[in-house]
Structure formats: structure tokens, C-alpha cells
């Protein structure tokens, strides 16, 4: 296993996993087809609703095993896999689990709780495997739910899997129409869930495609996200280095405390270090823990740490 | 006498829930009066989950037969080396009144504040309106992210917030003060939440 320092990490080739949710017909599939070198796994017959000029290669699979076979064929040929829809994929996984794992079946014939565990594990494995080779866009229909006083547009996806599908996603957007214009909402609100990252946040307008115009919205968005990720990594690099130096030095100081009179000197030395990110607060917390462990307490009158005498708080 | 009053995310959360739940106001009055509240099973489970996680972070071995083995192992890997139970306060001023914002961070590591939750009924976005992320990022302005790590006992879900994604705590506190005044609760607050510092 190779251990990389932050400065050695390169995110320029990182693949992106994105969730796009929205009502049927809002334009999710057309949007997904704007991703780089895309192939659509069409479990929802969504391609039929896409204008002919924007259609791309598609795979139609009836079972999860067929999907896995298709994915093998995608390698080297495509850069993005669109799963249309994520809810259908979960249904496919459910069918697969019931056929292949007895634990997924309840005695009365229903789907077991363990079965959901099997689905979740496989979903995460598949997402991680796909990410190694492709960007992934999971499309989800939404259902209107009442949440307190607000209307909440939730992913159409069976059981608690709807929480888990967000885990591998870098970005998540709710696609909707405002005053006749399409928007992607990347910041979660009381009405829908979303996931902002790499500088992609808030509402992003999706321009209307005119005849003959290239459908490349996600090509540009992914490029922007990767650029921001790279820039973010570079901006954090010196801070992380500084943080690690301060933490190492501070821990070394704290480790050496043996006597009460060393405590204040150590605290001052910690505070004098060149700090970055949360190193100062973390080291102060470690210091407090250490003096407590050693039985020292701060004496406000003497303005120094003293050894606590047992029972002196009485 | 200095006009300094303590304010915590639990107090603000309790107030926010009072506006949503039927019996929330009753619970909020208990919190405001600093009356002990009987912990629910969910609260106790949460404390137990955190205790197990902290024990593992302190080097204790967890048997792979333990009911929480999978999520604890994952979280222990992510939080290895983090500072635990970090107590922090920071003043927030409104005219001549100072509110001492106070919080105990579950974990602090490399610019990220992490709060663990144990919830059997988790749904994505559950903590979106919680004042906790906003309060804690005010307490640690050097932090660039706040992560909720929520476990249902088997899986770990993450909700991340950055400072620009949450309402500044000052606005929340401002609304809270107006609410207290409207409900004629200001005097109770001043009496029960006076800061010692």
C-alpha cells in the first residue's frame, strides 16, 4: 500500500458520482446525456423521451447480472455511466438478492431486513467499482411527501436504501423548473435534499438546448468541479503541512509534562507555535486532558498550575 | 453586574422543536428552567454508542461479534487521532449584552468538527435546520467543515455542512431573543442562564 502525503495527491483524474433527482419529464435523462462520453443504463425507458439528436448509446438490462456484464463492456469505451433510474437499480438489486441469497428471503416469502443490508453493501461496492473507471450519474424520480409543514421531494427508492445512495455521491442536485427555466439545486433545503461540493452549490441554471447545439452541460460542470477540487487541494496543502508540524511539536511538548510548574510553560509554548486549521484548539484540548490526568489544576491566585491535593475540593 | 448569559445549541434546538412539536413547548420550558429531563431510549442508545466509539478510539478492542462492530470500526478509522469532547466557549455580543456560546464538540480533527448521532429513524437532511453546525462553526471559526456521522447501528451516513451553508448563529440567537421576549420568558432565561464567567 502506498501512503500519499496531501502534496502528492492528484485529483485531476478523479471520477465524479452525481445524483440528479426530479419529476418525470423535467429533463433529467437529457441532462445526464450531456456528461463526458456517456452510456445510459436504461431501466426506465427514459431514452425514448430524449430528442433524437441528443440520444447516446444505451444498455437495456433485465437483471443485475446483465448489468454487471454490460459494465465490463463499458470499460475503455465510455467515461460516464448513467443509471436511469437509481430506484430501478435498487429494485434490480432486490431481485438479485432474493434469487441469490437465501438470507434475503423471509420465511413467509417477503424481503427480509438482512436483504436490505445485502442491497446496501452491494450498492456501495458497485459505486466504488464504477468510480474506478467512470463518472457515474444516478437519476432518481421523486415523490412528494409532507414533512412537518413543508412539502419534501424525496427520492423514489425503496426502504432505507434512499439514505445510503447519497453516501458515495460527490454531488447531488434536484432538477426543477422555475418560471419556465430549468435549475439544478445543489444546496439542500427544507424541500429537497442535495449535495454541494467543489464550489458547485446553490441554484445552477441549465440552459435550454436549441436545435444543433451541443449537449455538454455536465462535461463543463464536471470539468469545473475537478478544477475546484484540485484548487481546493492545493489551497489546503500548506495549511495541512503547517497543521501537522504544529500538532507533532505540540504533542511532543505535552508528552514531556511531568511536574505542575512545567504545565504553564508548556501551554505558553503550545500557544506560541505557528498554528494552522484547528491545531491550536486541538492541542489545548489535549493539554487539558493531560494536566487532568496528572492531577494538576490551575490556581488563579498563584497564576500557575499546582498539584491537586486529594479532597481539596471539599 | 455583567450582562452575560450562557447559550447552547441544545437550548436553541429545544426552542426550535417547540415550534414544531405539539408537546415541544412543554419540553422547551423544562430546558429553559434547567429542569432535569428524563433521557429517552434514543438518547441513552446515543450515549452508549459514543461511549463504545470512544473506548475503541482509546485503544480498546471491539469483538467482531459486537452489535455495532461495523459502524464503530468505520468511525474509529475516520476519527483516529481526533481530539474528543472539546469544550469551547466564545462571546457573542448584542449591544451591551454578551451571550457566552458554549459547546462540547464530540470530535475535532484537521479543521473538521464531527458530531456523532445514533438514530434508528434517520432520513437524509434530518439535521439541516439544526443550530448545532452553525453554533459549533462559530465556536471554531478555523474549522472549514462540520460533519454529522449518523449511525443506525449498522451503517454510517454523513451529512456535511460548510460555514457558508448554514444560517449564521447570530441570526438564530436574535430570533430566539425575540421569541423569549414575545412569550415573556426573558426574565426566566436571565435568571437561569446567567454566565459564571
Interface residues (C-beta under 8 A of the other chain):
Chain A: X117 X120 X148 X160 X162 X163 X164 X166 X167 X187 X188 X189 X190 X193 X196 X201 X239 X240 X243 X277 X278 X280 X281 X282 X285 X286
Chain B: X20 X82 X83 X84 X85 X86 X87 X88 X108 X109 X110 X111 X112 X122 X123 X124 X125 X128 X129 X140 X142 X143 X144 X152 X154 X155 X157 X158 X162 X164 X165
